Amino acid sequence: MTAREARAAALKAARERDSQDKRRRVLEVLDSMQRTGTKITFARVAKEAGVSNWLAYSPGLREPIEAARRRQEELGVEATADAVPPQSRVSNASLKTDLALAQQQVKELREERNRLRERLRLQLGTELNHTEASELTMRLDELSRENLALTKEIQQTQADNRTLRTTIENLEDDLTAARQSLRKMIRGT
């Protein structure tokens, strides 16, 4: 083996060790994030491991990350406080103000609800005095069917909302990775 071939072999071995080290770090970070309940995204795993996003998407790493994300979705894991960027955090004073405003609004809404209930009670009493039992039964059945349909519609809308939020998060991760890959390609040329 010539000196040139020996250097090439040494460089190749060093790159292989570096690659294995990066992959090991990604898997360790993934394991740590699962244990602590930190919301898992490709970008967050890559950042915590100190590797590029495209490596997190590479075969052999993408699959365990996707599996961990699916497990978190099934368990309903939300982002922990340390996963929220500092610029997104709010102060305690702000939270207390928001709480006080919310409590005041709840009080006002309860009072309005009670007023509306009383008006409805009076209105229904008046209608009952002027309506026959068969008409009331038909109206009650109709209202029950409408209520059931609206409940199903709300449940479907909530499920669609959760699915869309997950899709948006995945697309944002993919976009971040694509941007970083594009930057690397641009720098390389």
N, C-alpha and C positions, 0 to 999 in steps of 0.2 A: 504494500500500500504506500502510495507516495505521500509526501507531506501535505500536498493539496487535498488529497482524498481524506487524510486523517483529520485535517481541519474541517472539512465539509461534514464528515461523520460526527465530529465533536459538536459542531453547530446544530446539526440535526438532532442529536441527543439532547442538547440543551433546550432546544425549542420544544421537544417532546416533553421534557420534564416540566418546563414552564406551562405548557398546555395542560398537563395532568394536574399541576398545582392549581391552576385557575379553575379547572372543572371541580376539583376537590373543594375549593373555597365556595364555589356556587352551591354545591350540595350541602356543605356545612351551614351556610347562611340560610338556605331553604329549610333545613332541619330546625335551626334556631328560630326562624320566623314562625314555623308551625307550633313549636313549643310555647312561644310567648303569645301567640294569637295575633301577631301582626298581620295585617291584610297583605296578601301576596300578590305582587304584580311582577311582570318580567323586568320592567325598568327598576323597581325597588330592589329586586334580588341582585340584578347586575350592579347597581350602585353600592349596595352593602358589601358585595363580594369584591368590589374594585375591578370589575371586568367590563368589557363593552356589552352593550345590549344585544348585539348580533350573536355573541357567544351564548347568551341565555336562551336564544331562539335556536341554537344549533342542535342537531340530532344528538340524543343522549342526555341533553339537559332540558330541552323543551318538554319532553314527556313527563318527567317528574314534577316540573313546575306546573304544568297544566293539571296534573292529577291533584296536586296540593290545592290549587285554586278551586277545582271542582269540590274537593272535600270541604273547603271553607264555605263554599256556596251552600252545600248541603247542610252544614252546621249553622249557617247564618252568621258567620264571623264578620264583624264590622271592624273598621280601622281603629286601632288603639290610639290613645292620646299622643304617644311618641311617634306615631305614623303620620300625624297631621303636621304639615309644614308650619314653621314658626309664623309666617306671614298670614296664615289662616286661623291662628289661635286668637281667642278673644280674652280680654281681661276679666277679672272677677267682678269689678265694678260694672262693667258692661253687662255681664250675665245677671247680676243682681237687678239692674235697671230693667232688663228684658223680662225677668221673672216678675217684678212688681207690675210692669205694664200688662203682662199676660194674666196675672191674678186679677187685676182691675177689669180687664176685658172679660174674663170668665165670670166675674161677679155681675157685670152688666148683661152678659148673655143669659145668665141664669134668671135674672129679673125679667128680661124680655121673654124668655121661654115660659116663665110662670104666667106672665100677662097673656101671652098667646094661648096657653093651655086653657086659661079661664075663659077667654073669648070663644075658643073652640068648644069648650064644654057647654057654654050658654047657647051657641049656635046649634050644636048637635041636639041639645035638649029641645030647642024650638022645632027643629026638623023632625024629631021623634014624635012630637005632639001632632004633627001634620002628615005623617007617613005611616003606611001600613007595614006590618011585619014582613010580608013577602017581599016588598020593595027593599026593605032594610036588609034582608037576607041576601038578596041578589046584589045589592050594592056592597055588602060586606065581602061576598065572594069575589066580586070584581076587584075590590081594593086589595084583597089578599093575593090575587094573581098578579096584580101590578107590583105589589111589594116584593113578591118572590122574583119576578123578572128583573126588577131593579137591583135586588141583592145579587143575583147572578151576574148582572152586567158590571156591578162594582167589583166583584171578585175577579172577573175576567180582566177588567181594566187594571186592577192592581197587579195581577200576574203579568200582563203585558208590560206594565211599567217596570217591574223587576227585571224582566228579560231585556228590555231596551237599555236599562242602566248597565247591566252586565255587558251587553254588546258594545255600548259606548266606551266603557272602561277598557275592554279588549282592543277596540279600535284605536283608542288613545295610546295604549301601550305599543301597538303595532306601528302607529305613526311616529312615535318617539324613536323606536328602533330603526325605522326606515330613514328618518332624518339623520340619525347618527351614522348610519351606514353610508348615506349619501355624502355626508361631510367627510368621512374617511376616504371615500372614493375620490372626492374632489381634491382633497389634500394630496392624495397619492399621484394625481396627474400633474 
